[in-house]
Amino acid sequence: MADMTAVPSVQERALPLVMTPGQGKESLTAGRAAIRDKLLEHGAVLLRGFGIDDVDGFDTTVRTLAGPPLTYQERSSPRSTIKGQVYTSTDYPEAEEIFLHNENSYQAAWPLSLFFYCVRPPDTLGATPLADTRRILAAIDPAVRAEFEARGWMVTRNFTDSFGLPWQQTFNTTDRDEVTAYCARNGVETEWLDRNGLRTRARRQAVHRHPVTGEAVWFNHLTFFHVTTLAEDVCAGLRAMLAEEDLPTNTYYGDGGTIPDEVVAHLRDCYRAASRRFDWQRGDVLMVDNMLSSHGREPFTGPRKIAVAMAEPSTGENGTKG
């Protein structure tokens, strides 16, 4: 697959790197090594023009490049199953932005590879913006970075009948004992509340090292889950309505200390400064190294449909799991 074409970019390290078949129309199987090498360099590769025409073809692509797709566990957003372990992208109002994040970085293990497939592009906007976690880390104020490296971060989630996903959907079970056991295995504290409520707390690292490249990366959900990252009016409404410990999600330093709002605002600025976008075309497949690139979603108009799959369970610097 020597003549597979990497479309040049004006940026020093394109994000994503767009790759198309060379004149020989090489197969993805033959090009796997080249694609994986470019993925580690750039953090995301957009495969365009490979004739991936349906969800079955997408599933085959995932298996060819990264192995069997994973089941979506310990959910933080609503998704619908399309087929097998291929899901819709987050079912979220089209007028709203989904802020940049790394998939499942609040968990003890996460997918190292993410795949997005454009079934139907939007009429306007609707990009899946990407941000290099190495660039984000380099942009963070050294004192802020040092604080998180020393203290880690913590996410608190409240599962109630009023806001967000119910715990039954998040953990794919209606058995409380099963949830408690899962959380204990994965470093998550549980606190059952009244009739049908659950509060969880998980303490994680903010900075990790990539298991293959060894590079330091900013890999966490602390900005995404912080209440101030919500729309300003939603944040104000939740803070007026609920005690802090009852917010649907919020983040803290790993020892439970409050993260100042201005620190989270600084982190959002670092994400946005590193963000890059592209416009979807029908049949595109985006492969993302989940530790090297964060991703989000622009608001959009039109019948946008993006399928998602995850692969290669990892625990970061400890390597793959299972």
TANORVEN-V220234 format. One line per field, one symbol per residue. ss: DSSP state (H for helix, E for strand, - for the rest). A space follows every 10 residues. Layout:
ss = ???
This chain:
ss = ----EEE--- ------EEEE -------HHH HHHHHHHHHH HH-EEEE--- ----HHHHHH HHHHHH---- ---------- EEE--EEE-- -------EEE E--------E EEEEEEEEEE ---EE----E EEHHHHHHH- -HHHHHHHHH H-EEEEEEE- ------HHHH -----HHHHH HHHHH--EEE EEE---EEEE EEEE--EEE- -----EEE-- -HHHH-HHH- -HHHHHHHHH H--HHH--EE EEE----E-- HHHHHHHHHH HHHHEE---- ----EEEEE- --EEEEE--E E---EEEEEE EEEE-HHH-E --
